[in-house]
């Protein structure tokens, strides 16, 4: 695996090392996990913003709910 160096404050380096040690992970493994979480957080935040915009448009929100209901009826685990 290729690696690179990134600059962080000594206090941040120490915090990462402590957290990694508690979790049984190396600092690079911890950084990978944290980067993945940050990307997932951004994705969820974006989806929440999009749904909020959709909710503010009554026609679009009604259309979304109608389409969701149609899809739910085709699902094997749909409420009956």
PERAJO-V653499 format. One record per residue. RES is the residue in three letters. SS is DSSP state (2 for helix, 1 for strand, 0 for the rest). OMEGA is omega in whole degrees, -180 to 180 (none if undefined). Layout:
{{RES SS OMEGA} {RES SS OMEGA}}
This chain:
{{UNK 0 177} {UNK 0 178} {UNK 0 176} {UNK 0 179} {UNK 0 172} {UNK 0 -179} {UNK 0 173} {UNK 0 176} {UNK 0 178} {UNK 2 180} {UNK 2 179} {UNK 2 177} {UNK 2 -179} {UNK 2 178} {UNK 2 179} {UNK 2 179} {UNK 2 180} {UNK 2 -180} {UNK 2 179} {UNK 2 -180} {UNK 2 179} {UNK 2 -178} {UNK 2 -178} {UNK 0 -177} {UNK 0 171} {UNK 0 178} {UNK 2 177} {UNK 2 177} {UNK 2 178} {UNK 2 179} {UNK 2 176} {UNK 2 180} {UNK 2 -179} {UNK 2 178} {UNK 2 178} {UNK 2 178} {UNK 2 -180} {UNK 2 178} {UNK 2 179} {UNK 2 177} {UNK 2 179} {UNK 2 179} {UNK 2 -180} {UNK 2 179} {UNK 2 178} {UNK 2 177} {UNK 2 178} {UNK 2 178} {UNK 2 -180} {UNK 2 179} {UNK 2 177} {UNK 2 176} {UNK 2 179} {UNK 2 180} {UNK 2 -179} {UNK 2 178} {UNK 0 -174} {UNK 2 -180} {UNK 2 180} {UNK 2 180} {UNK 2 178} {UNK 2 178} {UNK 2 178} {UNK 2 -179} {UNK 2 179} {UNK 2 179} {UNK 2 178} {UNK 2 179} {UNK 2 177} {UNK 2 179} {UNK 2 179} {UNK 2 -180} {UNK 2 179} {UNK 2 -177} {UNK 0 180} {UNK 0 -179} {UNK 0 -180} {UNK 0 176} {UNK 0 -179} {UNK 0 none}}
